[in-house]
Amino acid sequence: MGVSAATIDGVAWRSPWRRRAVAEKAALYGGIVLLALVLPPWPALPLLLLTALGSARLAQVSLGHIYRCARAPAVFIVVAAASTAVSVDFAAWRIAVTQQAASTAVALGFRAFTASVAMLVFASTTPMTTMMSSLRRLGVPAACVDVISVMYRLVFVLLESVSVIRQAQAGRLGYTTARRSLNSAGLLTAAILTRSWIHARRLEIGLVGRDFGQPMPTLDESRPQPRFVLASMAVLGVIATVSVIVGVLR
């Protein structure tokens, strides 16, 4: 099963945490990302990862969804970590992996993966329209928010176009050989570029028609609940304290 922006946004709309204020979830998941970057790897990273996954279950976001979303980032993280662990000596034509480099690479990959999971859970509990409303309340210029919103909608259009065109090409046996696959990929790229240009122009005309840059009223009136924020800070504070104590005692 593939994962797209539409899939993540659909999960966010089904989550009961969509009614929570963005500031509440930003405090929790932003804190997880911050601690994942600054605390010692053990035991902070496993505890932070468990906290993110546990909050996903509380928000009724399935772990299978998180797994599918995290697969692609995990591949990039593994490649980056491997490049950190391996050192190449071109003078002696030798590849070496030291224990310290391997430990650093594992810690780096674990930090990145934990932060990625936290951001995926945040995205899976917060619809994009809610984020746009929060950006407006934070004082981000309305024109910038409009551009972000338009680009977000354009992503759905392009993803749907890619799926439809590729299915049509596959139905005409466009991917049976390497030569046909290369030709079909080129035609697909050309078609998507053309469609993206046309749809971007239409969206621009639509923005001008509704007075581009003027804020639009929304029905989102959620306010941060101090109890949730304090509970999040308490959990993160316990993790930070335990990690620091363990780091000092080691």
Contacts in CASP RR format, 6 or more apart in sequence:
PFRMAT RR
TARGET T0000
AUTHOR 0000-0000-0000
METHOD contacts of the structure
MODEL  1
MGVSAATIDGVAWRSPWRRRAVAEKAALYGGIVLLALVLPPWPALPLLLL
TALGSARLAQVSLGHIYRCARAPAVFIVVAAASTAVSVDFAAWRIAVTQQ
AASTAVALGFRAFTASVAMLVFASTTPMTTMMSSLRRLGVPAACVDVISV
MYRLVFVLLESVSVIRQAQAGRLGYTTARRSLNSAGLLTAAILTRSWIHA
RRLEIGLVGRDFGQPMPTLDESRPQPRFVLASMAVLGVIATVSVIVGVLR
1 68 0 8 1.000
2 68 0 8 1.000
3 68 0 8 1.000
3 69 0 8 1.000
3 71 0 8 1.000
3 72 0 8 1.000
4 159 0 8 1.000
5 152 0 8 1.000
5 155 0 8 1.000
5 156 0 8 1.000
5 159 0 8 1.000
6 156 0 8 1.000
6 159 0 8 1.000
7 65 0 8 1.000
8 69 0 8 1.000
8 120 0 8 1.000
8 123 0 8 1.000
8 124 0 8 1.000
9 127 0 8 1.000
9 128 0 8 1.000
10 127 0 8 1.000
11 61 0 8 1.000
11 65 0 8 1.000
11 124 0 8 1.000
12 18 0 8 1.000
12 123 0 8 1.000
12 124 0 8 1.000
12 125 0 8 1.000
12 126 0 8 1.000
12 127 0 8 1.000
12 128 0 8 1.000
13 127 0 8 1.000
14 60 0 8 1.000
15 59 0 8 1.000
15 60 0 8 1.000
15 61 0 8 1.000
15 124 0 8 1.000
15 125 0 8 1.000
16 59 0 8 1.000
16 60 0 8 1.000
17 25 0 8 1.000
17 58 0 8 1.000
17 59 0 8 1.000
17 60 0 8 1.000
17 125 0 8 1.000
17 126 0 8 1.000
18 125 0 8 1.000
18 126 0 8 1.000
18 127 0 8 1.000
18 130 0 8 1.000
19 222 0 8 1.000
20 125 0 8 1.000
20 222 0 8 1.000
20 225 0 8 1.000
20 228 0 8 1.000
21 222 0 8 1.000
21 223 0 8 1.000
21 224 0 8 1.000
21 225 0 8 1.000
22 126 0 8 1.000
22 130 0 8 1.000
22 131 0 8 1.000
22 134 0 8 1.000
22 222 0 8 1.000
23 134 0 8 1.000
23 224 0 8 1.000
23 229 0 8 1.000
24 224 0 8 1.000
24 225 0 8 1.000
24 228 0 8 1.000
24 229 0 8 1.000
24 232 0 8 1.000
25 122 0 8 1.000
25 125 0 8 1.000
25 126 0 8 1.000
26 122 0 8 1.000
27 229 0 8 1.000
27 232 0 8 1.000
27 233 0 8 1.000
28 55 0 8 1.000
28 228 0 8 1.000
28 232 0 8 1.000
28 236 0 8 1.000
29 52 0 8 1.000
29 55 0 8 1.000
29 118 0 8 1.000
29 119 0 8 1.000
29 121 0 8 1.000
29 122 0 8 1.000
30 118 0 8 1.000
30 122 0 8 1.000
31 232 0 8 1.000
31 236 0 8 1.000
32 48 0 8 1.000
32 51 0 8 1.000
32 52 0 8 1.000
32 114 0 8 1.000
32 115 0 8 1.000
32 118 0 8 1.000
32 236 0 8 1.000
33 115 0 8 1.000
33 118 0 8 1.000
33 119 0 8 1.000
35 44 0 8 1.000
35 48 0 8 1.000
35 236 0 8 1.000
35 239 0 8 1.000
35 240 0 8 1.000
35 243 0 8 1.000
36 44 0 8 1.000
36 45 0 8 1.000
36 48 0 8 1.000
36 111 0 8 1.000
36 114 0 8 1.000
36 115 0 8 1.000
36 118 0 8 1.000
37 111 0 8 1.000
37 115 0 8 1.000
39 45 0 8 1.000
39 48 0 8 1.000
39 239 0 8 1.000
39 240 0 8 1.000
39 243 0 8 1.000
39 244 0 8 1.000
40 243 0 8 1.000
40 244 0 8 1.000
40 246 0 8 1.000
40 247 0 8 1.000
41 106 0 8 1.000
41 107 0 8 1.000
41 110 0 8 1.000
41 111 0 8 1.000
42 243 0 8 1.000
42 246 0 8 1.000
42 247 0 8 1.000
43 242 0 8 1.000
43 243 0 8 1.000
43 246 0 8 1.000
44 239 0 8 1.000
44 240 0 8 1.000
44 242 0 8 1.000
44 243 0 8 1.000
45 107 0 8 1.000
45 110 0 8 1.000
45 111 0 8 1.000
45 114 0 8 1.000
47 239 0 8 1.000
47 242 0 8 1.000
47 243 0 8 1.000
48 114 0 8 1.000
48 118 0 8 1.000
48 239 0 8 1.000
49 113 0 8 1.000
49 114 0 8 1.000
49 117 0 8 1.000
51 235 0 8 1.000
51 236 0 8 1.000
51 239 0 8 1.000
52 114 0 8 1.000
52 117 0 8 1.000
52 118 0 8 1.000
52 121 0 8 1.000
53 63 0 8 1.000
53 66 0 8 1.000
53 117 0 8 1.000
53 121 0 8 1.000
55 121 0 8 1.000
56 62 0 8 1.000
56 63 0 8 1.000
56 66 0 8 1.000
56 121 0 8 1.000
56 124 0 8 1.000
56 125 0 8 1.000
57 63 0 8 1.000
59 121 0 8 1.000
59 124 0 8 1.000
59 125 0 8 1.000
61 121 0 8 1.000
61 124 0 8 1.000
61 125 0 8 1.000
65 124 0 8 1.000
66 117 0 8 1.000
66 120 0 8 1.000
66 121 0 8 1.000
66 124 0 8 1.000
69 120 0 8 1.000
69 124 0 8 1.000
70 113 0 8 1.000
70 116 0 8 1.000
70 117 0 8 1.000
70 120 0 8 1.000
73 112 0 8 1.000
73 113 0 8 1.000
73 116 0 8 1.000
73 120 0 8 1.000
74 113 0 8 1.000
74 116 0 8 1.000
77 109 0 8 1.000
77 112 0 8 1.000
77 113 0 8 1.000
77 116 0 8 1.000
78 109 0 8 1.000
80 108 0 8 1.000
80 109 0 8 1.000
80 112 0 8 1.000
81 105 0 8 1.000
81 106 0 8 1.000
81 108 0 8 1.000
81 109 0 8 1.000
81 112 0 8 1.000
82 105 0 8 1.000
84 101 0 8 1.000
84 104 0 8 1.000
84 105 0 8 1.000
84 108 0 8 1.000
85 97 0 8 1.000
85 101 0 8 1.000
85 102 0 8 1.000
85 104 0 8 1.000
85 105 0 8 1.000
85 106 0 8 1.000
86 95 0 8 1.000
86 96 0 8 1.000
86 97 0 8 1.000
86 101 0 8 1.000
87 95 0 8 1.000
87 96 0 8 1.000
87 97 0 8 1.000
87 98 0 8 1.000
87 101 0 8 1.000
88 94 0 8 1.000
88 95 0 8 1.000
88 96 0 8 1.000
89 95 0 8 1.000
89 96 0 8 1.000
128 149 0 8 1.000
128 152 0 8 1.000
129 218 0 8 1.000
129 220 0 8 1.000
130 220 0 8 1.000
130 222 0 8 1.000
132 145 0 8 1.000
132 148 0 8 1.000
132 149 0 8 1.000
133 218 0 8 1.000
133 220 0 8 1.000
135 144 0 8 1.000
135 145 0 8 1.000
135 148 0 8 1.000
136 142 0 8 1.000
136 145 0 8 1.000
136 215 0 8 1.000
141 213 0 8 1.000
142 213 0 8 1.000
142 214 0 8 1.000
142 215 0 8 1.000
143 212 0 8 1.000
143 213 0 8 1.000
145 215 0 8 1.000
146 207 0 8 1.000
146 212 0 8 1.000
146 213 0 8 1.000
150 203 0 8 1.000
150 204 0 8 1.000
150 207 0 8 1.000
153 203 0 8 1.000
154 196 0 8 1.000
154 199 0 8 1.000
154 200 0 8 1.000
154 203 0 8 1.000
157 195 0 8 1.000
157 199 0 8 1.000
158 192 0 8 1.000
158 195 0 8 1.000
158 196 0 8 1.000
158 199 0 8 1.000
161 191 0 8 1.000
161 192 0 8 1.000
161 195 0 8 1.000
162 188 0 8 1.000
162 192 0 8 1.000
165 188 0 8 1.000
165 191 0 8 1.000
165 192 0 8 1.000
166 184 0 8 1.000
166 188 0 8 1.000
169 175 0 8 1.000
169 184 0 8 1.000
169 187 0 8 1.000
169 188 0 8 1.000
173 180 0 8 1.000
174 180 0 8 1.000
174 181 0 8 1.000
174 183 0 8 1.000
174 184 0 8 1.000
175 181 0 8 1.000
175 184 0 8 1.000
207 213 0 8 1.000
210 216 0 8 1.000
END
